[in-house]
Amino acid sequence: MHATIPFDRDGIHHGHLQLPHSRDDSAWGAVMIPVTVIQNGAGPTALLTGGNHGDEYEGPVALHDLAATLTPDQITGRVIIVPSMNHPAFLAGTRTSPIDMGNLNRSFPGSATGTVTQKIAAYFQTTLVPLADIVLDFHSGGKTLDFVPVAAAHLLDNADQQAACVAAMTAFNAPYSVMLREIDNVGMYDTAVEDMGKIFVSTELGGGGTATARSIGIATKGLRNLLIHAGILQGTLDISPTTFIDMPEGESFTFATQAGLFQPLVDLASPVRKGQPIANIWDIAHTGARPQPVLAAGSGIVIARHFPGLIKMGDCAGVVGVRRTQ
């Protein structure tokens, strides 16, 4: 895999990350991932990514807009923009790649001799992330989840690194700022970036396999704020009130224990108590039976929920977070 543009020259460079991919319909074909590099002298580097999952759209919109409007005279340092990391998944509108079913955000550190998705991961692992001082990876709930709009940082072993990530998350200034607890962080881009000691911020800006004017606006404002915070972009932060959220271990995630018709009983951002029904699951194979309730794992507010009308056993049904007292 190689870039068709330089990463070390001043100016604006638009091109592709080119990955050879021989297939039935193109013997000497390639996967072409759009990339923009904007540089103005010495300074910090921001790596900005979206489309890690192909059915999440706020990041790609905000990043395409940035690539079309940001000019070198506005910055000090370098900005690397990749609006759709897993471009095959993005083109298909799916979470995973249609080429190899690879989930890019579970494929790190990747392999230069592996599948297409593993090769993409390996390129970011070995080439792009090492160039960066700060990394922003846009996410939303995709087709299967819906979130209150959050910027997120992780709990880290290195207190100084965690503090830097939290400061960047706070500067992004989404309506909700969450110390995110992952179900399983093995193979994640987040983990790969953090293990290199970089500042990392992620988001969950909505869901349902679409975007809204509000969610794109949050992404666009947050992106600008983050670049100002990093000392790359000139300007002042645009700050609004944010709600800080923690995710207590063992009291955040609730999973469906049967399949059926999903009936939400509370909306996003609603307060709930531990053990309170937050949804019902109806048996769609029989009539006359009462639904199975889905109970909140802890007390707090609902920050995410299952989105489609039908749910499968094992699907995440809801996520509860706790407001932090500042």
Phi and psi in degrees as a GROMACS rama.xvg file:
@    title "Ramachandran Plot"
@    xaxis  label "Phi"
@    yaxis  label "Psi"
@TYPE xy
-147.94  160.655  HIS-2
-93.7588  142.63  ALA-3
-87.9824  -0.365613  THR-4
-129.866  159.841  ILE-5
-81.324  153.954  PRO-6
-104.276  -0.269184  PHE-7
-129.372  24.9849  ASP-8
-123.459  141.399  ARG-9
-63.6125  153.066  ASP-10
112.355  -167.595  GLY-11
-111.99  131.595  ILE-12
-133.299  119.668  HIS-13
-109.403  133.145  HIS-14
-169.114  -143.949  GLY-15
-143.053  153.951  HIS-16
-91.8461  115.133  LEU-17
-105.899  121.418  GLN-18
-120.313  112.249  LEU-19
-55.5161  134.354  PRO-20
-148.475  95.6132  HIS-21
-77.2455  129.573  SER-22
-148.375  175.992  ARG-23
-58.7553  -38.7321  ASP-24
-96.2939  3.42337  ASP-25
-162.983  93.8697  SER-26
-59.9188  -37.5684  ALA-27
-114.062  40.9665  TRP-28
-80.3319  -179.844  GLY-29
-152.711  149.237  ALA-30
-85.3246  125.833  VAL-31
-114.804  108.043  MET-32
-100.821  116.206  ILE-33
-60.9081  141.433  PRO-34
-148.36  144.853  VAL-35
-128.844  137.874  THR-36
-122.403  126.364  VAL-37
-123.03  124.787  ILE-38
-136.995  142.309  GLN-39
-144.668  90.6871  ASN-40
70.5331  -167.937  GLY-41
-77.4113  145.98  ALA-42
160.348  -175.868  GLY-43
-66.5091  159.618  PRO-44
-116.887  130.149  THR-45
-109.375  129.277  ALA-46
-104.881  117.918  LEU-47
-118.207  120.769  LEU-48
-131.609  149.506  THR-49
-140.951  178.276  GLY-50
63.6296  21.8277  GLY-51
-56.8435  -39.7498  ASN-52
-110.826  137.849  HIS-53
-79.2592  -3.30039  GLY-54
-113.59  29.6071  ASP-55
-126.498  126.95  GLU-56
-119.6  -16.6283  TYR-57
-61.0853  -45.3605  GLU-58
-59.9161  -52.4188  GLY-59
-56.1133  -40.2105  PRO-60
-64.4813  -50.1074  VAL-61
-62.5369  -37.2503  ALA-62
-76.496  -36.5243  LEU-63
-62.6213  -39.7035  HIS-64
-63.269  -43.4267  ASP-65
-63.1182  -43.3694  LEU-66
-62.6758  -28.2969  ALA-67
-87.5749  -16.2066  ALA-68
-121.08  -24.4357  THR-69
-73.7869  136.647  LEU-70
-120.856  154.109  THR-71
-58.3144  -34.5148  PRO-72
-67.4286  -13.6887  ASP-73
-86.2217  -10.2074  GLN-74
-126.54  164.331  ILE-75
-127.926  117.627  THR-76
110.019  -140.129  GLY-77
-143.298  141.79  ARG-78
-125.294  124.915  VAL-79
-111.102  122.132  ILE-80
-117.817  121.263  ILE-81
-126.708  95.4821  VAL-82
-67.1207  -25.4846  PRO-83
-142.261  85.9186  SER-84
-54.7863  -52.8946  MET-85
-94.103  75.366  ASN-86
-61.5424  -37.267  HIS-87
-60.3874  -40.6439  PRO-88
-67.1513  -38.9509  ALA-89
-62.0725  -43.3339  PHE-90
-64.2789  -32.6093  LEU-91
-86.4976  -12.4314  ALA-92
67.6293  34.5113  GLY-93
-123.44  157.364  THR-94
-64.4949  -41.709  ARG-95
-111.087  165.415  THR-96
-72.2456  133.461  SER-97
-71.2662  -13.15  PRO-98
-76.2268  -47.6912  ILE-99
-133.595  8.31994  ASP-100
62.6055  20.9957  MET-101
-77.2417  132.881  GLY-102
-92.3053  105.41  ASN-103
-57.2369  -36.0399  LEU-104
-80.5956  11.5173  ASN-105
-131.07  20.9217  ARG-106
-115.013  2.31821  SER-107
-82.9832  143.98  PHE-108
-83.3895  1.43236  PRO-109
79.8694  -173.468  GLY-110
-152.68  127.651  SER-111
-68.3721  -13.6588  ALA-112
-116.584  15.4115  THR-113
-94.9179  -150.699  GLY-114
-72.962  173.959  THR-115
-56.1713  -47.7648  VAL-116
-63.7991  -40.5654  THR-117
-65.0206  -34.7033  GLN-118
-68.6347  -39.2604  LYS-119
-60.9332  -47.0628  ILE-120
-58.5728  -44.3943  ALA-121
-62.4766  -36.7439  ALA-122
-66.4071  -43.7941  TYR-123
-63.6934  -42.3078  PHE-124
-61.8296  -43.1936  GLN-125
-98.8336  -20.896  THR-126
-116.89  -53.1686  THR-127
-82.7241  -49.333  LEU-128
-60.5344  -41.0449  VAL-129
-59.5616  -22.2594  PRO-130
-76.5354  -19.2938  LEU-131
-92.1776  149.397  ALA-132
-99.3683  -34.8537  ASP-133
-136.791  139.566  ILE-134
-126.946  130.627  VAL-135
-119.396  122.326  LEU-136
-119.858  112.887  ASP-137
-78.7617  133.172  PHE-138
-136.827  161.19  HIS-139
-143.074  -169.973  SER-140
-78.0261  -5.93401  GLY-141
61.772  -154.986  GLY-142
-76.5516  -15.1208  LYS-143
-111.4  -10.4869  THR-144
-135.325  159.374  LEU-145
-134.92  135.785  ASP-146
-121.791  151.602  PHE-147
-63.9142  152.068  VAL-148
-73.7578  114.331  PRO-149
-126.319  148.087  VAL-150
-103.066  148.334  ALA-151
-137.759  146.015  ALA-152
-129.524  166.239  ALA-153
-113.3  155.254  HIS-154
-71.5737  127.669  LEU-155
-126.881  155.72  LEU-156
-68.8834  -32.5878  ASP-157
-87.409  110.537  ASN-158
-64.3059  -38.4986  ALA-159
-66.642  -42.789  ASP-160
-64.4954  -42.5136  GLN-161
-61.3684  -42.5566  GLN-162
-61.5451  -39.0647  ALA-163
-66.7044  -39.2686  ALA-164
-66.3054  -41.9344  CYS-165
-63.8789  -40.9182  VAL-166
-62.0941  -40.5502  ALA-167
-68.1002  -41.5849  ALA-168
-59.3786  -43.4963  MET-169
-65.0497  -38.4794  THR-170
-65.8248  -36.2743  ALA-171
-55.5553  -41.091  PHE-172
65.7605  49.2758  ASN-173
-70.622  163.493  ALA-174
-57.3463  -29.2738  PRO-175
-126.368  137.861  TYR-176
-120.397  116.631  SER-177
-119.582  133.346  VAL-178
-82.977  97.6065  MET-179
-80.5843  130.943  LEU-180
-108.302  113.206  ARG-181
-78.717  147.646  GLU-182
-65.6064  -41.9649  ILE-183
-154.597  111.992  ASP-184
-95.7064  7.783  ASN-185
-68.8377  128.272  VAL-186
82.4969  3.54269  GLY-187
-80.4097  147.19  MET-188
-55.6353  -43.2697  TYR-189
-51.427  -51.3585  ASP-190
-63.4212  -42.5569  THR-191
-60.0572  -43.9726  ALA-192
-66.5983  -46.59  VAL-193
-65.6464  -34.7577  GLU-194
-66.0641  -21.2334  ASP-195
-86.2694  1.50785  MET-196
82.5037  14.7828  GLY-197
-83.5609  158.983  LYS-198
-78.7082  128.349  ILE-199
-132.552  133.994  PHE-200
-131.111  137.603  VAL-201
-123.226  173.232  SER-202
-139.657  162.131  THR-203
-138.366  101.916  GLU-204
-109.218  25.5363  LEU-205
140.197  -138.136  GLY-206
161.492  -156.702  GLY-207
75.5624  11.2765  GLY-208
72.8436  26.474  GLY-209
-151.061  -176.256  THR-210
-137.598  160.869  ALA-211
-121.802  166.838  THR-212
-59.1282  -38.3673  ALA-213
-66.5222  -47.6849  ARG-214
-66.9168  -36.1156  SER-215
-68.5234  -37.0566  ILE-216
-62.2019  -40.1527  GLY-217
-63.1063  -42.5161  ILE-218
-63.0706  -44.2131  ALA-219
-66.7938  -44.9663  THR-220
-65.15  -44.2926  LYS-221
-63.1124  -38.2566  GLY-222
-61.2375  -46.2348  LEU-223
-63.7946  -44.6198  ARG-224
-58.7779  -42.6417  ASN-225
-64.0892  -41.0749  LEU-226
-67.2482  -34.9106  LEU-227
-67.46  -45.2953  ILE-228
-58.0853  -37.318  HIS-229
-75.7066  -7.9101  ALA-230
81.1532  18.1151  GLY-231
-96.414  -44.3894  ILE-232
-102.198  139.2  LEU-233
-75.7789  148.625  GLN-234
133.114  -176.395  GLY-235
-117.623  149.361  THR-236
-65.9096  141.831  LEU-237
-102.695  100.744  ASP-238
-113.611  130.032  ILE-239
-121.425  166.866  SER-240
-59.0169  140.958  PRO-241
-128.755  151.659  THR-242
-103.462  120.925  THR-243
-85.7122  132.144  PHE-244
-126.373  134.738  ILE-245
-108.862  157.175  ASP-246
-121.755  93.7425  MET-247
-60.9702  137.316  PRO-248
-61.7707  130.023  GLU-249
82.7114  -3.76973  GLY-250
-131.329  29.5103  GLU-251
-117.159  -46.8496  SER-252
-99.236  137.279  PHE-253
-123.157  132.983  THR-254
-117.033  148.773  PHE-255
-72.309  134.569  ALA-256
-103.979  3.94914  THR-257
-153.486  163.561  GLN-258
-92.8569  159.419  ALA-259
158.203  -157.851  GLY-260
-89.4215  123.504  LEU-261
-91.2083  122.705  PHE-262
-118.748  102.867  GLN-263
-65.93  140.611  PRO-264
-107.812  -16.355  LEU-265
-136.503  153.678  VAL-266
-96.2397  168.037  ASP-267
-56.1615  143.781  LEU-268
74.9276  3.9111  ALA-269
-77.1671  142.711  SER-270
-74.7724  141.64  PRO-271
-139.934  160.791  VAL-272
-108.889  151.695  ARG-273
-55.9676  130.072  LYS-274
86.1939  -3.96189  GLY-275
-74.7184  137.068  GLN-276
-63.6671  125.516  PRO-277
-108.667  -11.3712  ILE-278
-162.349  162.426  ALA-279
-117.215  148.57  ASN-280
-120.115  117.328  ILE-281
-94.8301  138.917  TRP-282
-71.7503  113.747  ASP-283
-87.762  -2.88719  ILE-284
-92.2228  -12.7176  ALA-285
-143.361  148.352  HIS-286
-102.464  163.487  THR-287
93.1182  -8.46266  GLY-288
-100.578  147.063  ALA-289
-73.6517  152.736  ARG-290
-75.5057  161.17  PRO-291
-87.2624  125.044  GLN-292
-76.549  146.969  PRO-293
-104.346  122.592  VAL-294
-103.818  141.217  LEU-295
-62.2514  133.671  ALA-296
-72.5494  -22.5649  ALA-297
-157.21  177.387  GLY-298
-92.1264  143.191  SER-299
158.074  -136.281  GLY-300
-126.778  151.934  ILE-301
-78.7288  117.291  VAL-302
-105.181  -13.0642  ILE-303
-156.916  154.261  ALA-304
-149.573  159.177  ARG-305
-58.5311  142.558  HIS-306
-104.939  -48.833  PHE-307
-62.9329  160.445  PRO-308
-70.0744  -24.1336  GLY-309
-108.697  147.845  LEU-310
-129.517  147.01  ILE-311
-107.4  155.396  LYS-312
-58.6397  130.549  MET-313
95.662  -13.1689  GLY-314
-67.9699  147.112  ASP-315
-69.151  122.153  CYS-316
-94.4799  -32.9844  ALA-317
-168.079  155.274  GLY-318
-131.368  132.683  VAL-319
-116.148  135.31  VAL-320
-121.894  165.057  GLY-321
-114.866  128.084  VAL-322
-62.6087  132.482  ARG-323
-90.3559  135.108  ARG-324
-83.0965  114.493  THR-325
